Amino acid sequence: MRRLSQRRSVISTPTVGGGGGVVVDAGANRGVYTSAVLRSGAPLRTLLMIEPAPALNKELSALAAQYSSVIFEPVAVGANPGTMDLHYDSEGSGLGSLYLRDIRHHGIALNHSVPVPVTTLDELARKNELETINYLKLDLEGHELEALKGASQLLQEHKIKALTFEFGGCNIDSRTYIKDFWQLLVDGYGYTLYRQLPNRRLLRLDHYSESLERFNWQNILACAPGVEPSWKILP
C-alpha cells in the first residue's frame, strides 16, 4: 500500500521530575508510537493510548496489560461525546478516519465503516485523573482540530504542555487549515507553533501566512507558554 504521509520522528517527550510525565497517544493504531516511548526508557507516570478501531481492541489491550503505567481507551476523541462512523479500507488500517476520505487518486477506497463511541480529551483526563499532560500526540486522520476543541479546559489551563499533530491530505477531506489551528491554539490559548524539520530541528512559526497551508504533509508542534522544546530552534 502506498504511504500517504511522510512521518518524521516526534519531539522528545517533555517530562517533569520525580514521578515522571504523562503522555497521550491519540490515534494509537497498533501501538507503534506507544511501544517506542516505552522502549526509550523515558520516565513515565501514565501513558494513555486512544484508538477507536474495534479490530485493534485485543491487540492494544494486551499491550496495555504488560505495563502498569499504560491505559487503553477504545474510543475516538472529538469536540463532543456521541457516536460516529469510522471509515477504513481494511481492518486495523492506519488510514481509518472519521471522515469518508476521497483518496481514489492513491488507488485506495475507504469502503468499510463501523460506528464507534466518541468522547472528549477533557473527559478522558477527568476519568483517568490526568491533572497534566506533558505530551499529546495526535494522529487522527483529519480529526485533530475537533479533538482539540474537546480539550478546551485542558488548553485553557495550559495543562497540555506540548502537543504534536500531522497536517496534510487528511485536512483536505476534513476541510481544516493551519489557520484554524492557529486561531485555536495561538490566538485562543497562547501556544507557540513550530514546524518539525529533519535532524531534530524546529522552525518557529512567528506569524500566520497562507504559505503555511502545505497539504503534502508536515508535523506541527505546539508548546504551552513557558515550555521550551528540546530540539534545536532555527533562527
Secondary structure as a PSIPRED ss2 file (coil, helix, strand):
# PSIPRED VFORMAT (PSIPRED V4.0)

   1 M C   1.000  0.000  0.000
   2 R C   1.000  0.000  0.000
   3 R C   1.000  0.000  0.000
   4 L C   1.000  0.000  0.000
   5 S C   1.000  0.000  0.000
   6 Q C   1.000  0.000  0.000
   7 R C   1.000  0.000  0.000
   8 R C   1.000  0.000  0.000
   9 S C   1.000  0.000  0.000
  10 V C   1.000  0.000  0.000
  11 I C   1.000  0.000  0.000
  12 S C   1.000  0.000  0.000
  13 T C   1.000  0.000  0.000
  14 P C   1.000  0.000  0.000
  15 T C   1.000  0.000  0.000
  16 V C   1.000  0.000  0.000
  17 G C   1.000  0.000  0.000
  18 G C   1.000  0.000  0.000
  19 G C   1.000  0.000  0.000
  20 G C   1.000  0.000  0.000
  21 G E   0.000  0.000  1.000
  22 V E   0.000  0.000  1.000
  23 V E   0.000  0.000  1.000
  24 V E   0.000  0.000  1.000
  25 D E   0.000  0.000  1.000
  26 A E   0.000  0.000  1.000
  27 G C   1.000  0.000  0.000
  28 A C   1.000  0.000  0.000
  29 N C   1.000  0.000  0.000
  30 R C   1.000  0.000  0.000
  31 G C   1.000  0.000  0.000
  32 V H   0.000  1.000  0.000
  33 Y H   0.000  1.000  0.000
  34 T H   0.000  1.000  0.000
  35 S H   0.000  1.000  0.000
  36 A H   0.000  1.000  0.000
  37 V H   0.000  1.000  0.000
  38 L H   0.000  1.000  0.000
  39 R H   0.000  1.000  0.000
  40 S H   0.000  1.000  0.000
  41 G C   1.000  0.000  0.000
  42 A C   1.000  0.000  0.000
  43 P C   1.000  0.000  0.000
  44 L E   0.000  0.000  1.000
  45 R E   0.000  0.000  1.000
  46 T E   0.000  0.000  1.000
  47 L E   0.000  0.000  1.000
  48 L E   0.000  0.000  1.000
  49 M E   0.000  0.000  1.000
  50 I E   0.000  0.000  1.000
  51 E C   1.000  0.000  0.000
  52 P C   1.000  0.000  0.000
  53 A C   1.000  0.000  0.000
  54 P H   0.000  1.000  0.000
  55 A H   0.000  1.000  0.000
  56 L H   0.000  1.000  0.000
  57 N H   0.000  1.000  0.000
  58 K H   0.000  1.000  0.000
  59 E H   0.000  1.000  0.000
  60 L H   0.000  1.000  0.000
  61 S H   0.000  1.000  0.000
  62 A H   0.000  1.000  0.000
  63 L H   0.000  1.000  0.000
  64 A H   0.000  1.000  0.000
  65 A H   0.000  1.000  0.000
  66 Q C   1.000  0.000  0.000
  67 Y C   1.000  0.000  0.000
  68 S C   1.000  0.000  0.000
  69 S C   1.000  0.000  0.000
  70 V E   0.000  0.000  1.000
  71 I E   0.000  0.000  1.000
  72 F E   0.000  0.000  1.000
  73 E E   0.000  0.000  1.000
  74 P C   1.000  0.000  0.000
  75 V C   1.000  0.000  0.000
  76 A E   0.000  0.000  1.000
  77 V E   0.000  0.000  1.000
  78 G C   1.000  0.000  0.000
  79 A C   1.000  0.000  0.000
  80 N C   1.000  0.000  0.000
  81 P C   1.000  0.000  0.000
  82 G E   0.000  0.000  1.000
  83 T E   0.000  0.000  1.000
  84 M E   0.000  0.000  1.000
  85 D E   0.000  0.000  1.000
  86 L E   0.000  0.000  1.000
  87 H E   0.000  0.000  1.000
  88 Y E   0.000  0.000  1.000
  89 D C   1.000  0.000  0.000
  90 S C   1.000  0.000  0.000
  91 E C   1.000  0.000  0.000
  92 G C   1.000  0.000  0.000
  93 S C   1.000  0.000  0.000
  94 G C   1.000  0.000  0.000
  95 L C   1.000  0.000  0.000
  96 G C   1.000  0.000  0.000
  97 S E   0.000  0.000  1.000
  98 L C   1.000  0.000  0.000
  99 Y C   1.000  0.000  0.000
 100 L C   1.000  0.000  0.000
 101 R C   1.000  0.000  0.000
 102 D C   1.000  0.000  0.000
 103 I C   1.000  0.000  0.000
 104 R H   0.000  1.000  0.000
 105 H H   0.000  1.000  0.000
 106 H H   0.000  1.000  0.000
 107 G C   1.000  0.000  0.000
 108 I C   1.000  0.000  0.000
 109 A C   1.000  0.000  0.000
 110 L C   1.000  0.000  0.000
 111 N C   1.000  0.000  0.000
 112 H E   0.000  0.000  1.000
 113 S E   0.000  0.000  1.000
 114 V E   0.000  0.000  1.000
 115 P E   0.000  0.000  1.000
 116 V E   0.000  0.000  1.000
 117 P E   0.000  0.000  1.000
 118 V E   0.000  0.000  1.000
 119 T E   0.000  0.000  1.000
 120 T C   1.000  0.000  0.000
 121 L H   0.000  1.000  0.000
 122 D H   0.000  1.000  0.000
 123 E H   0.000  1.000  0.000
 124 L H   0.000  1.000  0.000
 125 A H   0.000  1.000  0.000
 126 R H   0.000  1.000  0.000
 127 K H   0.000  1.000  0.000
 128 N C   1.000  0.000  0.000
 129 E C   1.000  0.000  0.000
 130 L C   1.000  0.000  0.000
 131 E C   1.000  0.000  0.000
 132 T C   1.000  0.000  0.000
 133 I E   0.000  0.000  1.000
 134 N C   1.000  0.000  0.000
 135 Y E   0.000  0.000  1.000
 136 L E   0.000  0.000  1.000
 137 K E   0.000  0.000  1.000
 138 L E   0.000  0.000  1.000
 139 D C   1.000  0.000  0.000
 140 L C   1.000  0.000  0.000
 141 E C   1.000  0.000  0.000
 142 G C   1.000  0.000  0.000
 143 H C   1.000  0.000  0.000
 144 E H   0.000  1.000  0.000
 145 L H   0.000  1.000  0.000
 146 E H   0.000  1.000  0.000
 147 A H   0.000  1.000  0.000
 148 L H   0.000  1.000  0.000
 149 K H   0.000  1.000  0.000
 150 G C   1.000  0.000  0.000
 151 A C   1.000  0.000  0.000
 152 S H   0.000  1.000  0.000
 153 Q H   0.000  1.000  0.000
 154 L H   0.000  1.000  0.000
 155 L H   0.000  1.000  0.000
 156 Q H   0.000  1.000  0.000
 157 E C   1.000  0.000  0.000
 158 H C   1.000  0.000  0.000
 159 K C   1.000  0.000  0.000
 160 I E   0.000  0.000  1.000
 161 K C   1.000  0.000  0.000
 162 A E   0.000  0.000  1.000
 163 L E   0.000  0.000  1.000
 164 T E   0.000  0.000  1.000
 165 F E   0.000  0.000  1.000
 166 E E   0.000  0.000  1.000
 167 F E   0.000  0.000  1.000
 168 G C   1.000  0.000  0.000
 169 G H   0.000  1.000  0.000
 170 C H   0.000  1.000  0.000
 171 N H   0.000  1.000  0.000
 172 I H   0.000  1.000  0.000
 173 D H   0.000  1.000  0.000
 174 S H   0.000  1.000  0.000
 175 R C   1.000  0.000  0.000
 176 T C   1.000  0.000  0.000
 177 Y C   1.000  0.000  0.000
 178 I H   0.000  1.000  0.000
 179 K H   0.000  1.000  0.000
 180 D H   0.000  1.000  0.000
 181 F H   0.000  1.000  0.000
 182 W H   0.000  1.000  0.000
 183 Q H   0.000  1.000  0.000
 184 L H   0.000  1.000  0.000
 185 L H   0.000  1.000  0.000
 186 V H   0.000  1.000  0.000
 187 D H   0.000  1.000  0.000
 188 G H   0.000  1.000  0.000
 189 Y H   0.000  1.000  0.000
 190 G C   1.000  0.000  0.000
 191 Y C   1.000  0.000  0.000
 192 T E   0.000  0.000  1.000
 193 L E   0.000  0.000  1.000
 194 Y E   0.000  0.000  1.000
 195 R E   0.000  0.000  1.000
 196 Q E   0.000  0.000  1.000
 197 L E   0.000  0.000  1.000
 198 P C   1.000  0.000  0.000
 199 N C   1.000  0.000  0.000
 200 R C   1.000  0.000  0.000
 201 R E   0.000  0.000  1.000
 202 L E   0.000  0.000  1.000
 203 L E   0.000  0.000  1.000
 204 R E   0.000  0.000  1.000
 205 L E   0.000  0.000  1.000
 206 D C   1.000  0.000  0.000
 207 H C   1.000  0.000  0.000
 208 Y C   1.000  0.000  0.000
 209 S C   1.000  0.000  0.000
 210 E H   0.000  1.000  0.000
 211 S H   0.000  1.000  0.000
 212 L H   0.000  1.000  0.000
 213 E C   1.000  0.000  0.000
 214 R C   1.000  0.000  0.000
 215 F C   1.000  0.000  0.000
 216 N C   1.000  0.000  0.000
 217 W C   1.000  0.000  0.000
 218 Q E   0.000  0.000  1.000
 219 N E   0.000  0.000  1.000
 220 I E   0.000  0.000  1.000
 221 L E   0.000  0.000  1.000
 222 A E   0.000  0.000  1.000
 223 C E   0.000  0.000  1.000
 224 A C   1.000  0.000  0.000
 225 P C   1.000  0.000  0.000
 226 G C   1.000  0.000  0.000
 227 V C   1.000  0.000  0.000
 228 E C   1.000  0.000  0.000
 229 P C   1.000  0.000  0.000
 230 S C   1.000  0.000  0.000
 231 W C   1.000  0.000  0.000
 232 K E   0.000  0.000  1.000
 233 I E   0.000  0.000  1.000
 234 L E   0.000  0.000  1.000
 235 P C   1.000  0.000  0.000
